[in-house]
Amino acid sequence: MSAKTNLLEAAAALAQSDGVTALGVERVVQKAGVSKGAFFYHFESKEEMVRALLDHVSERCMLTVEDAVANGKRFTDAFVEMVIGEIQNNGALIAVLVASVSLDPMLREKLTERRKIIRGRMIAEDGLSPDRAAVLCLAIDGAMIGTVLYDEGVTAERTEMIASSLRKISAN
């Protein structure tokens, strides 16, 4: 694994276990087992690392979706299931990314572009109406933001309620 990948995996693990405050350069390089020089070779700043982390996580998530689509699952269903899995397994990481997106216009722009692509695929590949695709994307956004804002946490019961609601919205 490359030093850059090690850094991103370390950042993801720290964000998942300890939240956004854990993403200091010192903690990330220590967790990754690389030098501070290696960090600054790959990233100009902590903010740039967080942007790269969003790309890294997005790529991992979309590979999960593409694998499911390749195995016959409808894109929208695969996307919803991936989101549910991320909420269940990586809620703290989602919290870091949501907080970062709210503060960084570049991240917000990237996320907006990704959402347009996802919504377009829901419409083109699965026949969702533009309105239904927009509502589903907003519901997914709300589910992810809810992992950050609400005290109930990500319980199995709450996740199943979210999953059930998202599946109803995504059904043709």
Phi and psi in degrees as a GROMACS rama.xvg file:
@    title "Ramachandran Plot"
@    xaxis  label "Phi"
@    yaxis  label "Psi"
@TYPE xy
-73.3939  161.715  SER-2
-60.0526  -39.1078  ALA-3
-62.9764  -45.3896  LYS-4
-63.6306  -41.409  THR-5
-58.4397  -43.288  ASN-6
-62.8631  -44.258  LEU-7
-67.1037  -40.7441  LEU-8
-65.2146  -39.4665  GLU-9
-64.5779  -43.2982  ALA-10
-61.8059  -42.9119  ALA-11
-62.7727  -43.6814  ALA-12
-64.5543  -42.7418  ALA-13
-65.0276  -43.1147  LEU-14
-61.4961  -40.7374  ALA-15
-66.7472  -41.641  GLN-16
-85.8661  -34.4586  SER-17
-125.75  -2.42174  ASP-18
85.8291  -175.847  GLY-19
-62.2557  -32.2573  VAL-20
-67.9359  -16.1517  THR-21
-79.7163  -5.40659  ALA-22
-89.511  32.6629  LEU-23
-69.5721  149.638  GLY-24
-55.5935  -45.2128  VAL-25
-57.3324  -47.1467  GLU-26
-67.4335  -38.6367  ARG-27
-66.2179  -46.432  VAL-28
-66.3673  -36.6043  VAL-29
-62.9275  -47.4683  GLN-30
-64.1159  -37.2625  LYS-31
-77.5421  -18.9867  ALA-32
72.6124  33.6537  GLY-33
-126.966  169.899  VAL-34
-82.6751  161.784  SER-35
-61.7391  -34.8895  LYS-36
-59.7684  -40.283  GLY-37
-63.4698  -39.8712  ALA-38
-57.6774  -52.5641  PHE-39
-74.6286  -13.7196  PHE-40
-69.5478  -38.7268  TYR-41
-92.0408  -27.9861  HIS-42
-136.769  136.916  PHE-43
-74.7324  -25.0314  GLU-44
-159.199  171.093  SER-45
-60.1801  -39.9695  LYS-46
-62.4263  -40.1112  GLU-47
-65.6726  -37.1286  GLU-48
-63.4035  -41.1242  MET-49
-64.5683  -38.2298  VAL-50
-61.7155  -43.7  ARG-51
-65.5724  -34.7127  ALA-52
-63.5206  -41.504  LEU-53
-59.6245  -44.8351  LEU-54
-61.1906  -44.8114  ASP-55
-60.3996  -48.2236  HIS-56
-66.4617  -42.902  VAL-57
-60.2731  -43.7301  SER-58
-62.5807  -43.932  GLU-59
-60.5599  -44.9907  ARG-60
-64.102  -43.5902  CYS-61
-70.2275  -29.5026  MET-62
-63.2111  -38.5752  LEU-63
-61.0068  -45.2368  THR-64
-63.9517  -47.5626  VAL-65
-62.8862  -36.9262  GLU-66
-62.0056  -43.5898  ASP-67
-64.7704  -40.656  ALA-68
-64.0377  -42.3063  VAL-69
-61.6704  -26.0698  ALA-70
-94.7623  17.5476  ASN-71
98.2627  -1.08202  GLY-72
-80.2938  143.561  LYS-73
-63.692  140.763  ARG-74
-53.1366  -49.9093  PHE-75
-60.4747  -43.784  THR-76
-63.9062  -42.018  ASP-77
-63.9671  -40.2359  ALA-78
-65.9284  -46.0246  PHE-79
-60.6113  -44.8546  VAL-80
-63.6661  -38.0572  GLU-81
-63.185  -44.3806  MET-82
-60.9913  -43.8932  VAL-83
-60.4677  -43.9721  ILE-84
-61.2285  -40.4262  GLY-85
-66.0098  -40.169  GLU-86
-62.8218  -43.264  ILE-87
-66.9423  -43.1149  GLN-88
-101.864  -20.8934  ASN-89
-136.422  38.6321  ASN-90
-57.7458  -40.6105  GLY-91
-67.862  -36.8811  ALA-92
-65.8075  -41.2623  LEU-93
-59.0965  -41.5485  ILE-94
-59.1335  -43.5879  ALA-95
-61.8198  -45.2774  VAL-96
-68.3993  -39.3552  LEU-97
-62.3472  -46.3106  VAL-98
-61.6206  -41.1791  ALA-99
-66.7389  -41.6289  SER-100
-63.1768  -36.3208  VAL-101
-67.4147  -21.3882  SER-102
-104.886  -12.8716  LEU-103
-122.399  108.908  ASP-104
-58.0019  -33.5977  PRO-105
-65.677  -41.8513  MET-106
-65.3568  -40.718  LEU-107
-60.8206  -41.8878  ARG-108
-63.9303  -44.4326  GLU-109
-59.6847  -46.3119  LYS-110
-64.4808  -39.0381  LEU-111
-61.8249  -43.7666  THR-112
-63.2642  -42.5204  GLU-113
-63.7541  -40.6424  ARG-114
-64.4156  -38.2168  ARG-115
-60.388  -42.3391  LYS-116
-64.2946  -45.8913  ILE-117
-63.0348  -47.8118  ILE-118
-59.9435  -41.8741  ARG-119
-60.8493  -39.7932  GLY-120
-68.5661  -37.2086  ARG-121
-59.5257  -39.5714  MET-122
-74.3473  -52.9312  ILE-123
-70.6868  -42.8536  ALA-124
-88.7533  -32.2589  GLU-125
-114.486  -2.89871  ASP-126
75.2986  16.8774  GLY-127
-67.6342  145.086  LEU-128
-68.976  155.237  SER-129
-56.4184  -37.4755  PRO-130
-66.2416  -44.3668  ASP-131
-65.0933  -41.7518  ARG-132
-62.2225  -41.4603  ALA-133
-64.5693  -43.1229  ALA-134
-64.7057  -41.7756  VAL-135
-62.2868  -44.8292  LEU-136
-61.5825  -40.9556  CYS-137
-65.2642  -39.2385  LEU-138
-64.4756  -40.6921  ALA-139
-63.7424  -45.2936  ILE-140
-56.9403  -45.6539  ASP-141
-62.4371  -39.8384  GLY-142
-63.4456  -41.4571  ALA-143
-70.2397  -42.0723  MET-144
-65.211  -35.9444  ILE-145
-60.5879  -28.1364  GLY-146
-66.6759  -20.9443  THR-147
-91.6273  -41.145  VAL-148
-87.6915  -29.4246  LEU-149
-102.815  142.266  TYR-150
-71.0493  -18.8626  ASP-151
-62.7506  -23.9586  GLU-152
76.0898  -175.173  GLY-153
-102.217  81.2414  VAL-154
-85.5009  161.618  THR-155
-60.8436  -40.7694  ALA-156
-64.2463  -45.7404  GLU-157
-65.5341  -41.548  ARG-158
-63.0786  -40.384  THR-159
-66.6041  -37.1043  GLU-160
-62.9863  -44.1668  MET-161
-62.8425  -46.3426  ILE-162
-59.4711  -45.7854  ALA-163
-61.031  -43.3908  SER-164
-64.9611  -44.7501  SER-165
-64.3932  -38.3953  LEU-166
-65.131  -38.1323  ARG-167
-64.018  -43.4544  LYS-168
-65.641  -37.1335  ILE-169
-79.3828  -16.1486  SER-170
-67.6051  138.738  ALA-171
